[in-house]
Amino acid sequence: MRDIPPVTQALLIANVAVFLLQQVLGPMLIANFALWPLGGPAYASTAQGIVEISFMPWQLVTYGFLHGGMLHLAMNCLALYMFGGAIEQALESRPFVIYYATCVIGAALLQLATMGVQPPQGMAPTVGASGGVYGLLLAYGMLFPRRTIMLLIPPIPMPAWLFVILFGVIELFQGLARAHSPIAHFAHLGGMLAGLLLLQYWRGKLPIKPKRRLML
């Protein structure tokens, strides 16, 4: 862990720690800290009793530290390890925190918009760091466009810029074609969109200009 920059390291530790806590307090954590759709409250029975389920503002951030299983956690942590360190070194730690948080929140907002306004009965909440991870993927493609990334299945190498475009197109197609998919495709797109807007803002390429441009 010595070679991993501090914020990336802290995010990895936090995701694993929260997952372990889920094994003890899973239903309570999901009820209070997963991302639930807008709408009236519902109630669920857990080992700890009856809990109220509804959207709360803090869920825009906290959902990004919960996961649906070991594989879900492992994949997100692997991507965070692969891309987070290089981006944190390029941006430095404080801007990296802002960037990652913006992607997580942007992913949540787009996911809420696609969920619609409805009570959460029978609706699975959104959990996982994928929105932030897809934002990191977008940043990697923009900051290091010519670096090579290897697809896992099939094992095909390609430049980072092409990798990002390919994944963005796949997520958009699956989000439109599979409306009832358990995978939050629009959260992934929301993370990428939020990351794109923030990087372009920092570069001074949006109508609203930053006080200090970052040389990215």
GROMACS elastic network, one bead per residue, 0.5 to 0.9 nm:
[ bonds ]
;  ai    aj funct       b0    kb
    1     4     6  0.54079   500
    1     5     6  0.85160   500
    1     9     6  0.71016   500
    2     5     6  0.77964   500
    2     6     6  0.89128   500
    2     9     6  0.88663   500
    3    85     6  0.85926   500
    4     7     6  0.84524   500
    4     8     6  0.65826   500
    4     9     6  0.57961   500
    4    81     6  0.78127   500
    4    84     6  0.87330   500
    4    85     6  0.59102   500
    5     8     6  0.56163   500
    5     9     6  0.60601   500
    5    10     6  0.86774   500
    5    84     6  0.84186   500
    5    85     6  0.56961   500
    5    86     6  0.85688   500
    5    88     6  0.68483   500
    5    89     6  0.71711   500
    5    93     6  0.80147   500
    6     9     6  0.50348   500
    6    10     6  0.60578   500
    6    11     6  0.86382   500
    6    85     6  0.87354   500
    6    88     6  0.87348   500
    6    93     6  0.75304   500
    7    11     6  0.61557   500
    7    12     6  0.86193   500
    7    84     6  0.86914   500
    7    85     6  0.84960   500
    7    88     6  0.75700   500
    7    93     6  0.63124   500
    7    94     6  0.85982   500
    7    96     6  0.77868   500
    7    97     6  0.71133   500
    8    11     6  0.51351   500
    8    12     6  0.62771   500
    8    13     6  0.87043   500
    8    80     6  0.71999   500
    8    81     6  0.71486   500
    8    84     6  0.57879   500
    8    85     6  0.60262   500
    8    88     6  0.72751   500
    8    93     6  0.87725   500
    8    96     6  0.88731   500
    9    12     6  0.51818   500
    9    13     6  0.62641   500
    9    14     6  0.85828   500
    9    81     6  0.81746   500
    9    85     6  0.83976   500
   10    13     6  0.51240   500
   10    14     6  0.59931   500
   10    15     6  0.85837   500
   11    14     6  0.50167   500
   11    15     6  0.61095   500
   11    16     6  0.86241   500
   11    65     6  0.86298   500
   11    77     6  0.86993   500
   11    80     6  0.82860   500
   12    15     6  0.53214   500
   12    16     6  0.63638   500
   12    17     6  0.86020   500
   12    77     6  0.61707   500
   12    80     6  0.73975   500
   12    81     6  0.76728   500
   13    16     6  0.52708   500
   13    17     6  0.59806   500
   13    18     6  0.85483   500
   14    17     6  0.50478   500
   14    18     6  0.60255   500
   14    19     6  0.84454   500
   14    65     6  0.71733   500
   15    18     6  0.53291   500
   15    19     6  0.61658   500
   15    20     6  0.87320   500
   15    64     6  0.83970   500
   15    65     6  0.51976   500
   15    66     6  0.70845   500
   15    67     6  0.82600   500
   15    73     6  0.75620   500
   15    77     6  0.77471   500
   15   129     6  0.82024   500
   16    19     6  0.50844   500
   16    20     6  0.62941   500
   16    21     6  0.86793   500
   16    65     6  0.84921   500
   16    73     6  0.75960   500
   16    77     6  0.84791   500
   17    20     6  0.51766   500
   17    21     6  0.62817   500
   17    22     6  0.86807   500
   18    22     6  0.61295   500
   18    23     6  0.88577   500
   18    65     6  0.64817   500
   18    66     6  0.65179   500
   18    67     6  0.85955   500
   19    23     6  0.67287   500
   19    26     6  0.86649   500
   19    65     6  0.77496   500
   19    66     6  0.62887   500
   19    67     6  0.65438   500
   19    68     6  0.88525   500
   19    69     6  0.82818   500
   19    70     6  0.83479   500
   19    73     6  0.77887   500
   20    23     6  0.53192   500
   20    24     6  0.72520   500
   21    24     6  0.53843   500
   21    25     6  0.60898   500
   21    26     6  0.72009   500
   21    29     6  0.85123   500
   22    25     6  0.50182   500
   22    27     6  0.77742   500
   22    28     6  0.85193   500
   22    29     6  0.66685   500
   22    30     6  0.81802   500
   22    66     6  0.77170   500
   22    67     6  0.85084   500
   23    26     6  0.55678   500
   24    27     6  0.88153   500
   25    28     6  0.55488   500
   25    29     6  0.60188   500
   25    30     6  0.85498   500
   25    48     6  0.88035   500
   26    29     6  0.52604   500
   26    30     6  0.60655   500
   26    31     6  0.85240   500
   27    30     6  0.51384   500
   27    31     6  0.59757   500
   27    32     6  0.85907   500
   27    45     6  0.89833   500
   27    46     6  0.63411   500
   27    47     6  0.79826   500
   27    48     6  0.83626   500
   27    51     6  0.88490   500
   28    31     6  0.51674   500
   28    32     6  0.62428   500
   28    33     6  0.82837   500
   28    46     6  0.76419   500
   28    47     6  0.89636   500
   28    48     6  0.76082   500
   28    51     6  0.74666   500
   29    32     6  0.53469   500
   29    33     6  0.54994   500
   29    34     6  0.71426   500
   29    66     6  0.82779   500
   30    33     6  0.54256   500
   30    35     6  0.83253   500
   30    53     6  0.89171   500
   30    63     6  0.83121   500
   30    66     6  0.77231   500
   30   125     6  0.78575   500
   30   127     6  0.83546   500
   31    34     6  0.63479   500
   31    35     6  0.87945   500
   31    36     6  0.83612   500
   31    44     6  0.83139   500
   31    51     6  0.70383   500
   31    52     6  0.70692   500
   31    53     6  0.53916   500
   31    54     6  0.77720   500
   31   125     6  0.86604   500
   32    35     6  0.85062   500
   32    36     6  0.89424   500
   32    51     6  0.86298   500
   32    52     6  0.80966   500
   32    53     6  0.68936   500
   32    54     6  0.78532   500
   32    55     6  0.84089   500
   32    56     6  0.79410   500
   32    59     6  0.77248   500
   33    36     6  0.85590   500
   33    55     6  0.89242   500
   33    56     6  0.81280   500
   33    58     6  0.73350   500
   33    59     6  0.52009   500
   33    60     6  0.87300   500
   33    61     6  0.85184   500
   33    62     6  0.54801   500
   33    63     6  0.57477   500
   33    65     6  0.89988   500
   33    66     6  0.80120   500
   33   127     6  0.88554   500
   34    55     6  0.86527   500
   34    59     6  0.58549   500
   34    60     6  0.84678   500
   34    61     6  0.89796   500
   34    62     6  0.66211   500
   34    64     6  0.80490   500
   34    65     6  0.87937   500
   34    66     6  0.69453   500
   34   125     6  0.59942   500
   34   126     6  0.60801   500
   34   127     6  0.56524   500
   34   128     6  0.87621   500
   35    54     6  0.87060   500
   35    55     6  0.67064   500
   35    56     6  0.80461   500
   35    58     6  0.88610   500
   35    59     6  0.51348   500
   35    60     6  0.65532   500
   35    61     6  0.85707   500
   35    62     6  0.78472   500
   35    63     6  0.54231   500
   35    64     6  0.87004   500
   35   108     6  0.74166   500
   35   112     6  0.82688   500
   35   125     6  0.54351   500
   35   127     6  0.65201   500
   36    39     6  0.88115   500
   36    53     6  0.75773   500
   36    54     6  0.59995   500
   36    56     6  0.79182   500
   36    59     6  0.77190   500
   36   112     6  0.80114   500
   36   115     6  0.89637   500
   36   119     6  0.89246   500
   36   120     6  0.66304   500
   36   123     6  0.82524   500
   36   124     6  0.78504   500
   36   125     6  0.50207   500
   36   126     6  0.67146   500
   37    54     6  0.73003   500
   37    55     6  0.59669   500
   37   111     6  0.86528   500
   37   112     6  0.59155   500
   37   113     6  0.87377   500
   37   115     6  0.60648   500
   37   116     6  0.69480   500
   37   117     6  0.64948   500
   37   118     6  0.65387   500
   37   119     6  0.70901   500
   37   120     6  0.62156   500
   37   123     6  0.83392   500
   37   125     6  0.74209   500
   37   126     6  0.87566   500
   38    41     6  0.88959   500
   38    54     6  0.72925   500
   38    55     6  0.56242   500
   38    56     6  0.86966   500
   38   112     6  0.70767   500
   38   113     6  0.89573   500
   38   115     6  0.79879   500
   38   116     6  0.69658   500
   38   118     6  0.60835   500
   38   119     6  0.70602   500
   38   120     6  0.79880   500
   39    54     6  0.71803   500
   39    55     6  0.73152   500
   39   116     6  0.85614   500
   39   117     6  0.51758   500
   39   120     6  0.72873   500
   40    53     6  0.88224   500
   40    54     6  0.66792   500
   40    55     6  0.84373   500
   40   117     6  0.86494   500
   40   118     6  0.70277   500
   40   119     6  0.50187   500
   40   120     6  0.76314   500
   41    52     6  0.64721   500
   41    53     6  0.55072   500
   41    55     6  0.78030   500
   41   119     6  0.62788   500
   41   120     6  0.70693   500
   41   121     6  0.85586   500
   42    51     6  0.84887   500
   42    52     6  0.57785   500
   42    53     6  0.50946   500
   42    54     6  0.65381   500
   42   119     6  0.66653   500
   42   120     6  0.62516   500
   42   121     6  0.60643   500
   43    50     6  0.65152   500
   43    51     6  0.55971   500
   43    53     6  0.56193   500
   43    54     6  0.86322   500
   43   120     6  0.89711   500
   43   121     6  0.79100   500
   44    49     6  0.83132   500
   44    50     6  0.55784   500
   44    51     6  0.54423   500
   44    52     6  0.65144   500
   44    53     6  0.70679   500
   44   121     6  0.85951   500
   45    48     6  0.79381   500
   45    49     6  0.57247   500
   45    51     6  0.64048   500
   46    49     6  0.50388   500
   46    50     6  0.60076   500
   46    51     6  0.71251   500
   47    50     6  0.83263   500
   48    51     6  0.81282   500
   53   120     6  0.71321   500
   53   121     6  0.85683   500
   54   119     6  0.78276   500
   54   120     6  0.69347   500
   55    58     6  0.87070   500
   55    59     6  0.71030   500
   55   120     6  0.87817   500
   56    59     6  0.56670   500
   56    60     6  0.79613   500
   57    60     6  0.59219   500
   57    61     6  0.83090   500
   58    61     6  0.58195   500
   58    62     6  0.62502   500
   58    63     6  0.85770   500
   59    63     6  0.54983   500
   59    64     6  0.84105   500
   59   108     6  0.84290   500
   60    63     6  0.64652   500
   60    64     6  0.79056   500
   60   104     6  0.73804   500
   60   105     6  0.53993   500
   60   106     6  0.85070   500
   60   107     6  0.85497   500
   60   108     6  0.55777   500
   60   109     6  0.74254   500
   61    64     6  0.58238   500
   61    65     6  0.79068   500
   61   101     6  0.73972   500
   61   104     6  0.64220   500
   61   105     6  0.60525   500
   61   108     6  0.79187   500
   62    65     6  0.57259   500
   62    66     6  0.72415   500
   62   127     6  0.85871   500
   63    66     6  0.54369   500
   63    67     6  0.81908   500
   63   104     6  0.87193   500
   63   108     6  0.83909   500
   63   125     6  0.88123   500
   63   126     6  0.67740   500
   63   128     6  0.61722   500
   63   129     6  0.76792   500
   64    67     6  0.78829   500
   64   104     6  0.65312   500
   64   105     6  0.87940   500
   64   108     6  0.87866   500
   64   126     6  0.86663   500
   64   127     6  0.59785   500
   64   130     6  0.74445   500
   64   131     6  0.75292   500
   64   132     6  0.75489   500
   65   127     6  0.74001   500
   65   128     6  0.59353   500
   65   129     6  0.60087   500
   66    73     6  0.83807   500
   66   126     6  0.89307   500
   66   127     6  0.53311   500
   66   128     6  0.52115   500
   66   129     6  0.74546   500
   67    70     6  0.77365   500
   67    72     6  0.61949   500
   67    73     6  0.57912   500
   67   126     6  0.89707   500
   67   127     6  0.54744   500
   67   129     6  0.76422   500
   68    71     6  0.82134   500
   68    72     6  0.60495   500
   68    73     6  0.74694   500
   68   127     6  0.67701   500
   68   128     6  0.71923   500
   69    72     6  0.52719   500
   69    73     6  0.62875   500
   69    74     6  0.86469   500
   70    73     6  0.51302   500
   70    74     6  0.60182   500
   70    75     6  0.86225   500
   71    75     6  0.60885   500
   71    76     6  0.85745   500
   72    75     6  0.54399   500
   72    76     6  0.63701   500
   72    77     6  0.86512   500
   72   128     6  0.75336   500
   73    76     6  0.53361   500
   73    77     6  0.60376   500
   73    78     6  0.84812   500
   73   128     6  0.75308   500
   73   129     6  0.81692   500
   74    77     6  0.51646   500
   74    78     6  0.59858   500
   74    79     6  0.86234   500
   75    78     6  0.51361   500
   75    79     6  0.63019   500
   75    80     6  0.85877   500
   75   130     6  0.89758   500
   76    79     6  0.51857   500
   76    80     6  0.60533   500
   76    81     6  0.85321   500
   76   128     6  0.77739   500
   76   129     6  0.62175   500
   76   130     6  0.61833   500
   76   133     6  0.67377   500
   77    81     6  0.60054   500
   77    82     6  0.84786   500
   77   129     6  0.83379   500
   77   133     6  0.87103   500
   78    81     6  0.50932   500
   78    82     6  0.60834   500
   78    83     6  0.86669   500
   79    83     6  0.60155   500
   79    84     6  0.76000   500
   79   130     6  0.89667   500
   79   133     6  0.65175   500
   79   134     6  0.87915   500
   79   136     6  0.85197   500
   79   137     6  0.82188   500
   80    83     6  0.55188   500
   80    85     6  0.77646   500
   80   129     6  0.87911   500
   80   132     6  0.86042   500
   80   133     6  0.60694   500
   80   136     6  0.76222   500
   81    84     6  0.55642   500
   81    85     6  0.63665   500
   81    86     6  0.89738   500
   82    85     6  0.69081   500
   82    86     6  0.78183   500
   83    86     6  0.57629   500
   83    87     6  0.63598   500
   83    88     6  0.86890   500
   83   133     6  0.81859   500
   83   136     6  0.62465   500
   83   137     6  0.66270   500
   83   139     6  0.86794   500
   83   140     6  0.65529   500
   84    87     6  0.52474   500
   84    88     6  0.59527   500
   84    89     6  0.85418   500
   84    96     6  0.86731   500
   84   133     6  0.81944   500
   84   136     6  0.64368   500
   84   137     6  0.86602   500
   84   140     6  0.85869   500
   85    88     6  0.51549   500
   85    89     6  0.61802   500
   85    90     6  0.86331   500
   86    89     6  0.52018   500
   86    90     6  0.62590   500
   86    91     6  0.87319   500
   86   140     6  0.78655   500
   87    91     6  0.60272   500
   87    92     6  0.79398   500
   87    96     6  0.72775   500
   87   136     6  0.73438   500
   87   139     6  0.71441   500
   87   140     6  0.65836   500
   87   143     6  0.79045   500
   88    91     6  0.51910   500
   88    92     6  0.51337   500
   88    93     6  0.56799   500
   88    94     6  0.86563   500
   88    95     6  0.80369   500
   88    96     6  0.53621   500
   88    97     6  0.84327   500
   89    92     6  0.51855   500
   89    93     6  0.73420   500
   89    96     6  0.85861   500
   90    93     6  0.89420   500
   90    96     6  0.86914   500
   90   143     6  0.81305   500
   90   216     6  0.79497   500
   91    94     6  0.79446   500
   91    95     6  0.58546   500
   91    96     6  0.58093   500
   91   214     6  0.82644   500
   91   216     6  0.79389   500
   92    95     6  0.60257   500
   92    96     6  0.60918   500
   92    97     6  0.88931   500
   93    97     6  0.62662   500
   93    98     6  0.88145   500
   94    97     6  0.52346   500
   94    98     6  0.65053   500
   94    99     6  0.86809   500
   95    98     6  0.50157   500
   95    99     6  0.59896   500
   95   100     6  0.85727   500
   96   100     6  0.60477   500
   96   101     6  0.84478   500
   97   100     6  0.52991   500
   97   101     6  0.60746   500
   97   102     6  0.84400   500
   98   101     6  0.52698   500
   98   102     6  0.60101   500
   98   103     6  0.86528   500
   99   102     6  0.51400   500
   99   103     6  0.62980   500
   99   104     6  0.87671   500
   99   132     6  0.86831   500
   99   135     6  0.82006   500
   99   136     6  0.85237   500
   99   194     6  0.86465   500
   99   195     6  0.66927   500
   99   198     6  0.71599   500
   99   199     6  0.82656   500
  100   103     6  0.51818   500
  100   104     6  0.62882   500
  100   105     6  0.87047   500
  100   132     6  0.56143   500
  100   133     6  0.81331   500
  100   135     6  0.71415   500
  100   136     6  0.73156   500
  100   191     6  0.88239   500
  100   195     6  0.80061   500
  101   104     6  0.51182   500
  101   105     6  0.61505   500
  101   106     6  0.83954   500
  101   132     6  0.72381   500
  102   105     6  0.52164   500
  102   106     6  0.58540   500
  102   107     6  0.83994   500
  102   132     6  0.80389   500
  102   135     6  0.87560   500
  102   191     6  0.78202   500
  102   194     6  0.63886   500
  102   195     6  0.70062   500
  102   198     6  0.78857   500
  103   107     6  0.59510   500
  103   108     6  0.85297   500
  103   131     6  0.62045   500
  103   133     6  0.81866   500
  103   134     6  0.80299   500
  103   135     6  0.54582   500
  103   136     6  0.81908   500
  103   190     6  0.72106   500
  103   192     6  0.68684   500
  103   193     6  0.78705   500
  103   194     6  0.52485   500
  103   195     6  0.55159   500
  103   198     6  0.88677   500
  104   107     6  0.51964   500
  104   108     6  0.63353   500
  104   109     6  0.88408   500
  104   129     6  0.73148   500
  104   130     6  0.81111   500
  104   131     6  0.52059   500
  104   133     6  0.83648   500
  104   135     6  0.79559   500
  104   187     6  0.84557   500
  104   190     6  0.82677   500
  104   191     6  0.60161   500
  104   194     6  0.84637   500
  105   108     6  0.50209   500
  105   109     6  0.62217   500
  105   110     6  0.87709   500
  105   131     6  0.81648   500
  105   132     6  0.83330   500
  105   190     6  0.84318   500
  105   191     6  0.76286   500
  105   194     6  0.82390   500
  106   109     6  0.51706   500
  106   110     6  0.63631   500
  106   111     6  0.85371   500
  106   131     6  0.78669   500
  106   132     6  0.87804   500
  106   187     6  0.77940   500
  106   189     6  0.89454   500
  106   190     6  0.52542   500
  106   191     6  0.54501   500
  106   192     6  0.83613   500
  106   193     6  0.75001   500
  106   194     6  0.52429   500
  106   195     6  0.82124   500
  107   110     6  0.54456   500
  107   111     6  0.61208   500
  107   112     6  0.86372   500
  107   130     6  0.85923   500
  107   131     6  0.50674   500
  107   132     6  0.74532   500
  107   135     6  0.87387   500
  107   186     6  0.72223   500
  107   188     6  0.61319   500
  107   189     6  0.68387   500
  107   192     6  0.78095   500
  107   193     6  0.82077   500
  107   194     6  0.73975   500
  108   111     6  0.50314   500
  108   112     6  0.60686   500
  108   113     6  0.85977   500
  108   126     6  0.83308   500
  108   131     6  0.75992   500
  108   186     6  0.88390   500
  108   187     6  0.59508   500
  108   190     6  0.72153   500
  108   191     6  0.80693   500
  109   112     6  0.51121   500
  109   113     6  0.62466   500
  109   114     6  0.87992   500
  109   187     6  0.78388   500
  109   190     6  0.73226   500
  110   113     6  0.50036   500
  110   114     6  0.63638   500
  110   115     6  0.86667   500
  110   186     6  0.62705   500
  110   187     6  0.59796   500
  110   188     6  0.89673   500
  110   189     6  0.79168   500
  110   190     6  0.53118   500
  110   191     6  0.85132   500
  111   114     6  0.52046   500
  111   115     6  0.61568   500
  111   116     6  0.88315   500
  111   126     6  0.81872   500
  111   184     6  0.70819   500
  111   185     6  0.82271   500
  111   186     6  0.55235   500
  111   188     6  0.85906   500
  111   189     6  0.89265   500
  111   190     6  0.72699   500
  112   115     6  0.50018   500
  112   116     6  0.64072   500
  112   117     6  0.82775   500
  112   187     6  0.85435   500
  113   116     6  0.55374   500
  113   117     6  0.82560   500
  114   186     6  0.73187   500
  115   118     6  0.78551   500
  118   121     6  0.86058   500
  119   122     6  0.87236   500
  119   123     6  0.82077   500
  120   123     6  0.51056   500
  120   124     6  0.76635   500
  120   125     6  0.80476   500
  121   124     6  0.84916   500
  124   182     6  0.79025   500
  126   182     6  0.88547   500
  126   183     6  0.85876   500
  126   184     6  0.69717   500
  126   187     6  0.86851   500
  127   130     6  0.84379   500
  127   184     6  0.87293   500
  128   131     6  0.75139   500
  128   132     6  0.88207   500
  129   132     6  0.54930   500
  129   133     6  0.61260   500
  129   134     6  0.87296   500
  130   134     6  0.59379   500
  130   135     6  0.83874   500
  130   184     6  0.86499   500
  130   187     6  0.76767   500
  130   188     6  0.62111   500
  130   191     6  0.80515   500
  131   134     6  0.53112   500
  131   135     6  0.63502   500
  131   136     6  0.87884   500
  131   184     6  0.87641   500
  131   186     6  0.88290   500
  131   187     6  0.54809   500
  131   189     6  0.75048   500
  131   190     6  0.68343   500
  131   192     6  0.74808   500
  132   135     6  0.50147   500
  132   136     6  0.63201   500
  132   137     6  0.87295   500
  132   188     6  0.79236   500
  132   191     6  0.57490   500
  132   192     6  0.81516   500
  132   195     6  0.87119   500
  133   137     6  0.62345   500
  133   138     6  0.86759   500
  133   188     6  0.80912   500
  133   191     6  0.76592   500
  133   192     6  0.87038   500
  134   138     6  0.62139   500
  134   139     6  0.86291   500
  134   164     6  0.88382   500
  134   167     6  0.89842   500
  134   168     6  0.89089   500
  134   187     6  0.89150   500
  134   188     6  0.56782   500
  134   189     6  0.74661   500
  134   190     6  0.86099   500
  134   191     6  0.57445   500
  134   192     6  0.55897   500
  134   195     6  0.86519   500
  135   138     6  0.50725   500
  135   139     6  0.62929   500
  135   140     6  0.86331   500
  135   188     6  0.77829   500
  135   189     6  0.84126   500
  135   190     6  0.82415   500
  135   193     6  0.75750   500
  135   194     6  0.72444   500
  135   195     6  0.51517   500
  135   196     6  0.78351   500
  136   139     6  0.50214   500
  136   140     6  0.60732   500
  136   141     6  0.86187   500
  136   191     6  0.84110   500
  136   192     6  0.78203   500
  136   195     6  0.76129   500
  137   140     6  0.50656   500
  137   141     6  0.62965   500
  137   142     6  0.87244   500
  137   160     6  0.85705   500
  137   163     6  0.87476   500
  137   164     6  0.65547   500
  137   192     6  0.77169   500
  138   141     6  0.52356   500
  138   142     6  0.63449   500
  138   143     6  0.86840   500
  138   160     6  0.89830   500
  138   161     6  0.83714   500
  138   164     6  0.59689   500
  138   165     6  0.86203   500
  138   168     6  0.88368   500
  138   191     6  0.85787   500
  138   192     6  0.56867   500
  138   193     6  0.85043   500
  138   195     6  0.68314   500
  138   196     6  0.70360   500
  139   142     6  0.50610   500
  139   143     6  0.58961   500
  139   144     6  0.80974   500
  139   192     6  0.82778   500
  139   195     6  0.68211   500
  139   196     6  0.73901   500
  139   199     6  0.77315   500
  140   143     6  0.52271   500
  140   144     6  0.55100   500
  140   145     6  0.70994   500
  140   147     6  0.88916   500
  140   160     6  0.70084   500
  140   161     6  0.81508   500
  140   164     6  0.83644   500
  141   144     6  0.54409   500
  141   146     6  0.80038   500
  141   147     6  0.82364   500
  141   159     6  0.82187   500
  141   162     6  0.78285   500
  141   163     6  0.74825   500
  141   164     6  0.59079   500
  141   165     6  0.86275   500
  142   145     6  0.54688   500
  142   160     6  0.80642   500
  142   161     6  0.66655   500
  142   164     6  0.87483   500
  142   196     6  0.86826   500
  142   199     6  0.88408   500
  142   216     6  0.87674   500
  143   146     6  0.89881   500
  143   216     6  0.66934   500
  144   147     6  0.56619   500
  144   159     6  0.88882   500
  144   160     6  0.67745   500
  144   161     6  0.78116   500
  145   148     6  0.83364   500
  145   159     6  0.63851   500
  145   162     6  0.80407   500
  146   158     6  0.87361   500
  146   159     6  0.51308   500
  146   160     6  0.58996   500
  146   161     6  0.68758   500
  147   158     6  0.82410   500
  147   159     6  0.54923   500
  147   160     6  0.55565   500
  147   161     6  0.83489   500
  148   157     6  0.62314   500
  148   158     6  0.53828   500
  148   160     6  0.57264   500
  148   163     6  0.88501   500
  149   156     6  0.83733   500
  149   157     6  0.56071   500
  149   158     6  0.55425   500
  149   159     6  0.60488   500
  149   160     6  0.57869   500
  149   163     6  0.71393   500
  150   154     6  0.88736   500
  150   155     6  0.61172   500
  150   156     6  0.55871   500
  150   158     6  0.63773   500
  150   159     6  0.86734   500
  150   163     6  0.87944   500
  151   154     6  0.60655   500
  151   156     6  0.51713   500
  151   157     6  0.61486   500
  151   158     6  0.77466   500
  151   163     6  0.82936   500
  152   156     6  0.74000   500
  153   156     6  0.77085   500
  158   161     6  0.83721   500
  158   162     6  0.66083   500
  158   163     6  0.64042   500
  159   162     6  0.55296   500
  159   163     6  0.63135   500
  159   164     6  0.88928   500
  160   164     6  0.62191   500
  160   165     6  0.87135   500
  161   164     6  0.53064   500
  161   165     6  0.64008   500
  161   166     6  0.86755   500
  162   165     6  0.51348   500
  162   166     6  0.60035   500
  162   167     6  0.85745   500
  163   166     6  0.51644   500
  163   167     6  0.62282   500
  163   168     6  0.85766   500
  164   167     6  0.52752   500
  164   168     6  0.60752   500
  164   169     6  0.86295   500
  165   168     6  0.50688   500
  165   169     6  0.61519   500
  165   170     6  0.85788   500
  166   169     6  0.52987   500
  166   170     6  0.62025   500
  166   171     6  0.86767   500
  167   170     6  0.50374   500
  167   171     6  0.60878   500
  167   172     6  0.85674   500
  168   171     6  0.52129   500
  168   172     6  0.62063   500
  168   173     6  0.86372   500
  168   188     6  0.83949   500
  168   189     6  0.68096   500
  168   192     6  0.79628   500
  169   172     6  0.51389   500
  169   173     6  0.61085   500
  169   174     6  0.85471   500
  170   173     6  0.51841   500
  170   174     6  0.60666   500
  170   175     6  0.83856   500
  171   174     6  0.51813   500
  171   175     6  0.58588   500
  171   176     6  0.85303   500
  171   185     6  0.54452   500
  171   186     6  0.73252   500
  171   188     6  0.71835   500
  171   189     6  0.67704   500
  172   175     6  0.50883   500
  172   176     6  0.62113   500
  172   177     6  0.85017   500
  172   185     6  0.70977   500
  172   186     6  0.73233   500
  172   189     6  0.71135   500
  173   176     6  0.53167   500
  173   177     6  0.59518   500
  173   178     6  0.82234   500
  174   177     6  0.50357   500
  174   178     6  0.54311   500
  174   179     6  0.80203   500
  174   181     6  0.83894   500
  174   185     6  0.68281   500
  175   178     6  0.55550   500
  175   179     6  0.61372   500
  175   180     6  0.88176   500
  175   181     6  0.78841   500
  175   183     6  0.86450   500
  175   184     6  0.77745   500
  175   185     6  0.50637   500
  175   186     6  0.60496   500
  175   189     6  0.89653   500
  176   179     6  0.61299   500
  176   185     6  0.88079   500
  176   186     6  0.89058   500
  177   180     6  0.89493   500
  178   181     6  0.53298   500
  179   182     6  0.89563   500
  180   183     6  0.85276   500
  181   184     6  0.73540   500
  181   185     6  0.82463   500
  182   185     6  0.88187   500
  183   186     6  0.87602   500
  183   187     6  0.88991   500
  184   187     6  0.52811   500
  184   188     6  0.66541   500
  184   189     6  0.89876   500
  185   188     6  0.51740   500
  185   189     6  0.64532   500
  185   190     6  0.86481   500
  186   190     6  0.58956   500
  186   191     6  0.85030   500
  187   191     6  0.62039   500
  187   192     6  0.86817   500
  188   191     6  0.52383   500
  188   192     6  0.64747   500
  188   193     6  0.87521   500
  189   192     6  0.50816   500
  189   193     6  0.60607   500
  189   194     6  0.85254   500
  190   193     6  0.50663   500
  190   194     6  0.60131   500
  190   195     6  0.84203   500
  191   194     6  0.52637   500
  191   195     6  0.61198   500
  191   196     6  0.85937   500
  192   195     6  0.51170   500
  192   196     6  0.61056   500
  192   197     6  0.86933   500
  193   196     6  0.50738   500
  193   197     6  0.62439   500
  193   198     6  0.86560   500
  194   197     6  0.52584   500
  194   198     6  0.62203   500
  194   199     6  0.86597   500
  195   198     6  0.52128   500
  195   199     6  0.61295   500
  195   200     6  0.85133   500
  196   199     6  0.53152   500
  196   200     6  0.61231   500
  196   201     6  0.85221   500
  197   200     6  0.51663   500
  197   201     6  0.60451   500
  197   202     6  0.86403   500
  197   206     6  0.80794   500
  198   202     6  0.61571   500
  198   203     6  0.85352   500
  199   202     6  0.50958   500
  199   203     6  0.61580   500
  199   204     6  0.86844   500
  199   205     6  0.88055   500
  199   214     6  0.87247   500
  199   216     6  0.80582   500
  200   204     6  0.62846   500
  200   205     6  0.52558   500
  200   206     6  0.62723   500
  201   204     6  0.50732   500
  201   205     6  0.57714   500
  201   206     6  0.53383   500
  201   207     6  0.83194   500
  201   208     6  0.71764   500
  201   209     6  0.65202   500
  201   210     6  0.65582   500
  201   213     6  0.82030   500
  202   205     6  0.76459   500
  202   206     6  0.85936   500
  202   209     6  0.77508   500
  202   210     6  0.60911   500
  202   211     6  0.89454   500
  202   212     6  0.76099   500
  202   213     6  0.52835   500
  202   214     6  0.54726   500
  202   215     6  0.82224   500
  202   216     6  0.81665   500
  203   206     6  0.81098   500
  203   209     6  0.85122   500
  203   210     6  0.81094   500
  203   212     6  0.89717   500
  203   213     6  0.54968   500
  203   214     6  0.57487   500
  203   215     6  0.67455   500
  203   216     6  0.66878   500
  204   207     6  0.79466   500
  204   208     6  0.76972   500
  204   209     6  0.52958   500
  204   210     6  0.63382   500
  204   212     6  0.86046   500
  204   213     6  0.60425   500
  204   214     6  0.82400   500
  205   208     6  0.82234   500
  205   209     6  0.74801   500
  206   209     6  0.63986   500
  209   212     6  0.83543   500
  209   213     6  0.81293   500
  210   213     6  0.59821   500
  210   214     6  0.88714   500
  213   216     6  0.87435   500
